[in-house]
Amino acid sequence: MDKEELLEKFNINKNDVENFDLNFLATYLKFHHKKDYGKSTILFWGFDKEEVQKLNEIAINSALDVKKRYSENITFICINNDFDDNTKLEKANKGNSIVLNFSEFEFIFKNRDYNLLENSDFFPKKEISEIRIPIPLSNFDYEIETDSYSFESDKTYKFNLYKEQCECKEFKENSDYEKGDLRRLCKHLLNEYKNSFKPINLNYFTLFLISSDISLKRYLEYFSVGELEFPVYVSYSNLYNWVNIFFPNENGKYTVYGYNKLEKRFSYNDKPIGYVPELRSKLNQIFEPKRNKINKTKPVNNNGKAGCGTPILILIIIASLISLL
């Protein structure tokens, strides 16, 4: 199998895969290629019915949707090694499809174990495992323009999943985090990451965030509450008073609660019944020290203490004494 040819077909920069062998690359391409609306499609040309039946089985086991007719948006077109219909090939090359010969298709989409997360270049190590995500390679190096997710805005933003960059405000607040850190992804990047890159085999909480289109704020902390088997996560930013609390049930599935750290109240009074007192205590341990630190930097007010009113009072007294002379 020719590694150079695969890199060219999938538009991957050679520098991206210097530390990856051919089997790693093939496994990556099987699971992480560009998808439209979360799906991959394939069309077979030049095979007889018996061959197509076997190929269909491989394709279906690889989560590929087999098509019978050509369209420009088909992900892959697999051709027999001796296929010589130049008219069809020209049509395929003008479209968006990746054309694979039989040998390439079989090599990439054969039964493979997903062991990519063992490579720290692809899946960087982090202090908190829940923020670790695999890094897309340069087959995702393309620019997408999208509308703002806010109903009140008519702005559009451009983003690039490979570079993990976006023009939106949310991205700029967390852009200093490195690639491979979930906190770097704004809602626009996160949606493309979920639907096109489609990560698998990650921590349950991480997959919950990605599948639910929930982008993280600047900081993430976690702690245990009561006898719950799974931790509670708190995502917050010093720029905003509202924080997200991710609270697990007995099965490890999470519910998201909004909490105002300044007013110490839950959004719409929606809260995890039975755990509120202990949860408030944990939240106070996180946010009270930060609030006290901020208060220490504030100027002294004039509530019964020396302030700007004191010099004025002194001047009045002096003026009164002068008038008596």
Buried (B, 14 or more C-beta within 10 A) or exposed (E): EEBEEBBEBBBBEEEBBEEBEEEBBBBBBBBBBBBEEEEBBBBBBBBEEEEBEEBBEBBEEBEBEBBEEBEEEBBBBBBBEEBEEEEBBEBBEEBEBBBBBBEBBBBBBEEBEEEBBEBEEBBBEBEBEBBBBBBBBBBBBEEBEBEBBEEEEEEEBEBBBBBBBBBBEBBEBBEEBEBBBBBBBBBBBBBBBBBBBBBEEBBEBBBBBBEEEBBBBBBBBBBEBEEBEBBBBBBBBEEEEBBBBBBBEEEEEBEBBBBEBEEEEBBEEEBBEEBEEBBBEBBEEBBEEEEEEEEEEEEEEEEEEEEEEEEEEEEEEEEEEEEEE
